Amino acid sequence: MTMKTYRMLATSAVALLLTGCVVAQPVVVRRPPPPPPLRVEIAPVAPSPAHVWIAGHWGWHRDHYVWVPGHWEVPASPGYVWVPGGWMPREGGYVWVEGHWRTR
């Protein structure tokens, strides 16, 4: 294999790998008041012992906060725990950091 062919294949492989990388853009809210306090939710009965309660949170819609109610979800894999999302202060506003599953 010539060096030119090798470089072309390596470049193609890297480009192919990068096409699968999709990064969601974070929601950045500029100059609003801070999010309201979290609401107290009473979780209904779990659909099964495997379900985990994902608490509600304040989301951003157009120009104001809206409540996103909690829900039951089955962990991504056995032994995983839910790390809740939250609004983090950033210069000039707040950014929403998504909740996610992680291993214990």
N, C-alpha and C positions, 0 to 999 in steps of 0.2 A: 504494500500500500504506500502510495507516495505521500509526502508531507502535505501537499495541497489537498488530497482526498481526505486525509486524517483530520485536518483543520475544518474542512467542510462538514464532515460527519460530527465532529465534536461540537461545532457551532449549532448544527441542526438539533443535536441531542439536548443541548442546553436550552435552546428556544422551545423545544417540545416540552421539556420539564416545566419551564416558566409559564406556559400557557395554562397549566392547571392551577396556578396560584391566583386565587381570587381573594382579595382582601376587602372586606366591607368597610365603607367609610364610616367613621364614628359620627354620631350626632353631636354637633357642637352648638350650644345655645349661647348666643352673645348678648350680654347686658340685660338679662332678665332678672327678676328677683330669684332668690334661691328656690329650689323645689320645696313644695309644702311638706309638712311632716308626713311620715308614712301613716296610712290608715290602719286601724286595727281590724284584722280580718279573722273571722271564725271559720276555720277550714271545715268543710263538710266531711262526712265519713269517707275514708279512703276507699277507692274502688277495689283495691287488693292490698295485701301486706307488702307487696313489692313497690307500691307507689310512694313517692316523696312529694310533699307539699312545696310548691314553688310560690313564695309569697308575692303579692302584688307589688307594683311600683308605679311611680309617676313617669309617664312618657311625655314626649313633646310632640304636639300636633299644631302645625302652622305657627301660631303665635302665643300658645298657652300650654300649660301642663294639663294632661288628662290621666285619670287613674286607669291603670291596666290591672285588672283583677288577677288574683292568684289562681293557680290551677294545680291539679295532680299530674305527675309525670313519672314514668318508669326510668330509672337510671340507665345511662348509656351502656353500662356493663356492671356486673355484680361487683360490689366493693367500691363503687364510685359515690361521691358525695356532691351535693350542689353547693356552689359558691355563688351567692347572690350578686347581682349587678348593683350598680349605684351611680349616682351623679357625683363626679369629682370636680372640685373647683379648678378652673384653668384661668389663665390671664384673660380677662375680658368676658368671662362667662363660665359655663359648666360643660362637661362632656360626659355622655353616658357610656359607662363601661359595662358591657354585656355580662350577664351571669353565665356560668359554664360548669360542666361536670369535670371533676378531677378525682384521681385515686386518693385513697385515704393516706 
